[in-house]
Amino acid sequence: MTAPMTAKIVHVTINRPWKAVYEFASDHAKMPSWAAGLASGLTPQGDDWVASGPLGDVTVSFAKPNEYGVIDHIVTMPDGLQVYNALRVTPNGDGSEISFTVLQLPGMSDDDLKNDAELVYKDLKTLKKLLETT
């Protein structure tokens, strides 16, 4: 049995209705515009998507479109490691909250976790700017 990993929940409030945020954020073609880790783009491969990066090609399996704001996805690294990423859009008044759970994977230092959380926060702030200025 594996012990629970340390987690940091990174969130940003976006002044747009949650359904509009979900529609934009869950559009795989638009993800590279706000998610730096996917800047190379996503290429469809069956039910999954492939992104190329410095570590090689990774496969991304997304949750099916849903009415709950869930954009969870599993990233399979070139070495076979699978990382579960919880990404959610939640109604917040007339706006929304977008949150991403960053997990401290085995072998990851506290500084690495902090750096990953900061990168996710930067991505979510980019998403906020895109959605609030369009």
C-alpha positions in Angstrom: 0.0 0.0 0.0 1.3 3.4 -0.9 1.1 6.3 1.6 -0.7 9.4 0.5 1.5 12.0 -1.1 1.8 15.6 0.1 -0.6 17.8 -2.0 -0.8 21.5 -2.8 -4.1 22.8 -4.2 -3.5 25.8 -6.5 -6.5 27.9 -7.4 -7.4 31.1 -9.1 -10.7 33.0 -9.2 -11.8 33.9 -12.7 -14.5 36.5 -13.4 -16.3 34.5 -16.0 -19.2 32.0 -15.7 -17.9 28.5 -14.8 -19.4 26.9 -17.9 -17.4 29.4 -20.1 -14.2 28.7 -18.2 -14.8 24.9 -18.4 -15.5 25.1 -22.1 -12.3 27.0 -22.8 -10.1 25.2 -20.3 -11.2 21.7 -21.4 -10.6 22.4 -25.2 -7.5 20.4 -25.9 -6.6 22.7 -28.9 -6.6 25.8 -26.6 -4.6 24.3 -23.8 -1.2 25.2 -25.2 -2.3 28.9 -25.1 -2.3 28.8 -21.3 -0.6 25.6 -20.1 3.1 26.0 -20.5 3.8 22.3 -20.2 1.7 21.7 -23.3 3.2 24.6 -25.4 4.3 22.2 -28.1 0.7 21.4 -28.6 -1.4 18.2 -28.3 -1.8 15.7 -31.1 -4.8 13.3 -31.0 -4.0 9.6 -30.8 -7.1 7.5 -30.5 -8.9 8.5 -27.4 -5.8 10.1 -26.0 -3.5 13.0 -26.8 0.3 13.2 -27.2 2.5 16.1 -26.2 6.2 16.4 -27.1 8.6 17.9 -24.5 12.1 17.8 -23.2 11.6 14.4 -21.7 10.1 12.9 -24.8 6.5 12.2 -25.8 3.9 12.0 -23.1 0.4 10.6 -23.5 -2.5 12.5 -21.9 -5.8 10.8 -21.2 -8.6 13.3 -20.3 -11.8 12.8 -18.5 -14.8 12.8 -20.8 -16.7 16.0 -21.2 -19.0 16.4 -18.3 -21.4 18.7 -16.5 -19.4 18.9 -13.3 -16.4 21.0 -14.5 -13.9 18.1 -14.2 -10.9 18.2 -16.5 -8.9 15.6 -14.7 -6.2 13.9 -16.8 -3.6 11.2 -16.5 -0.2 11.9 -18.0 1.9 8.9 -18.9 5.6 9.7 -19.1 8.0 8.1 -21.5 9.2 5.7 -18.7 5.6 4.6 -18.1 5.1 6.6 -14.9 1.5 7.7 -14.7 0.7 11.0 -13.0 -3.0 11.8 -12.1 -3.8 15.5 -12.4 -7.0 16.8 -10.8 -8.1 20.0 -12.6 -11.5 21.4 -11.7 -13.7 24.4 -12.5 -16.2 25.2 -9.7 -19.0 27.8 -9.8 -18.2 30.8 -7.6 -21.0 33.3 -7.6 -21.2 34.8 -11.2 -17.6 33.7 -11.7 -15.6 30.5 -11.2 -12.7 29.0 -9.3 -10.2 26.8 -11.2 -8.1 24.5 -9.1 -5.3 22.0 -9.8 -4.0 19.5 -7.2 -0.2 19.2 -7.4 1.1 16.0 -5.8 4.6 15.5 -4.4 5.6 12.4 -6.3 8.0 9.8 -4.9 11.6 11.2 -5.1 10.3 14.8 -5.5 11.9 17.3 -3.1 9.9 19.9 -1.2 11.5 22.5 -3.4 10.4 20.6 -6.5 6.8 20.5 -5.2 6.9 24.2 -4.5 8.3 25.0 -8.0 5.7 22.8 -9.7 2.9 24.6 -7.7 4.3 28.0 -8.8 4.4 26.9 -12.4 0.7 25.7 -12.2 -0.2 29.0 -10.5 1.4 30.9 -13.4 -0.5 28.7 -15.9 -3.8 29.4 -14.1 -3.1 33.1 -14.0 -2.5 33.0 -17.8 -5.8 31.3 -18.2 -7.5 34.0 -16.1 -6.0 36.7 -18.2 -7.0 35.1 -21.4 -10.6 34.6 -20.3 -11.1 38.0 -18.6 -9.7 40.0 -21.5 -11.7 38.3 -24.3 
